[in-house]
Amino acid sequence: MAQDLVYLVEGSVATPAVRVSLAEAGLKEREDLQEWVVVHPEVIGDGVRVITIEYDRWSTGSGTSARQRLDVLGLDRAGRLVVVELKRERDRDIHLQALTYAALVSRFTITTLASAHADFLNRRGQTTSADEAMAHLRDHVEGEFDPELLTNPRIVLLAAEHPPQVVTAVDWLCNVSGHRLDIELRTMSAWQIGTQVAVQFDSIYPVLGIDDMLLSPTDVDATTTSTVAEKTTEATRTANTVQRIIDNGLLAIGAALTLQPTTEIPADARAAIESWVAEEPSRGRATWTADSTGPLRWEGDGNTWRPTTLIRHIIKQASGLDRGGRGPAWWVTEAGVDLTALAYGRNTRDWTDLHQLIAQLHPGEWTNYGEIAQIIALPAISVGQHIASCLDCPYGAHRVLTSTGKPADGFRWADPTITQTCREVLTGEGIIFHSDGRADPDQKLSAATLQQRRKLKNIPMQDAPVS
């Protein structure tokens, strides 16, 4: 396996970092590693909320107890529990421990889960009742809790490295179960540069996105997947809908959305919602903000909401029924497409408008992602992500910088023959960089100027540098 190399870069000087173990860095499993996961749950997966840590309250119906300690228990937005086993070093039995904990937590109910979460929050100084904890969990999950999904937890094994027998066992378990067992292998690496220590987290199994890149024969007679697998897929799609729309720039900021109740709730509840909206039509309208924490601005109260949280609120207000729904499927664009279909359909954004704006940038000028995003009504992050991955952007994309006036760390030339750095090319074109690394603000083009140039079709010649 190729060795990872990490450097601390300061201008033209690159200082190599030394790989050390967490023990050599003086870092402990419970006091440090476990706390990182609690504060930064993204290291175990997107959209995971930590429910509790060091849970050890297991007992049989006859009162026999077991004091096995679960490291971390999380809940993802699809409504699945996430069992996390942590090891500071390598451990050949890590998967066996995690399987035991997965079997134990599969017997959690929503009520016991809320109780465990309240206890965890109280231990961390956040006074919380079981009812308040339940509300937190319901707000977190995209849709209604499905007891069947709770019985099928995900497993995340996080260690410094995983020996071959662990990788082999995990791969066999996932395959022989028809992937009803969902086990992820993640690693952490510590790097020391002087007195500073940096920790890198990587996912090594399964290889993310590999199924979208491999071709296989189509089995036209294949049976459908199991009910649990279908529910898991649907719940995961709902949980990821908002982020996919934002990342791919599929909906403009301010785009109008209309409420359209789905059949996942009873007919009488749908009728009650329709009557409630008819009384005040603004209750059935929202606009897209492209902010993942509150992507919908609901005209009913002017506040921003997550789709599923808003749907629960609407159902309760209109019908008195305290339940949720898969919120993104309830909101429909002017083209008649609901948000989930928009995120997972064959809809791809036409980036011609962005490419036209890039073409307006002359040598010796620069702008930032935010200025362009303002013109095409998208988040700046969507503009940056497109430029970073697009092979069809016109020459001149290097003149689009970050909000600080610096080239993006992840900038890559679409033309692999260009060996100069982005800053070197910009300097050669006449851009002045100050001592703090920021481009001269007097050379920056505003959104208004770019918009005017696009109307005039003032497109300069774009000659790539000769390396």
Secondary structure, DSSP 8 states (H G I E B T S, - for coil): ------EEEETTEEEE-EEE-TTTTT--IIIIIHHHHHH-GGGG-TT-EEEEEEE--EE-TTS-EE---EEEEEE-TTS-EEEEEEESS--TTHHHHHHHHHHHHTT--HHHHHHHHHHHHHHTT----HHHHHHHHHHHSSS---HHHHTS-EEEEEES---HHHHHHHHHHHHHTTT-SEEEEEEEEEEEETTEEEEEEEEEES-TTGGGT------TT-----HHHHHHHHHHHHHHHHHHHHHTT-S-TT-EEEE---TTS-HHHHHHHHHHHHHSGGGGEEEE---TTS-EEETTTS-EE-HHHHHHHHHHHHH-------GGGGEEETTS-BHHHHHHSS----THHHHHHHTT--TT-BEEHHHHHHHHT--HHHHHHHHHH-SS--TTGGGEE-TTSS--TT---SSTT--S-HHHHHHHTT--B-TTS-B-GGGB--HHHHHHHHHHT----------
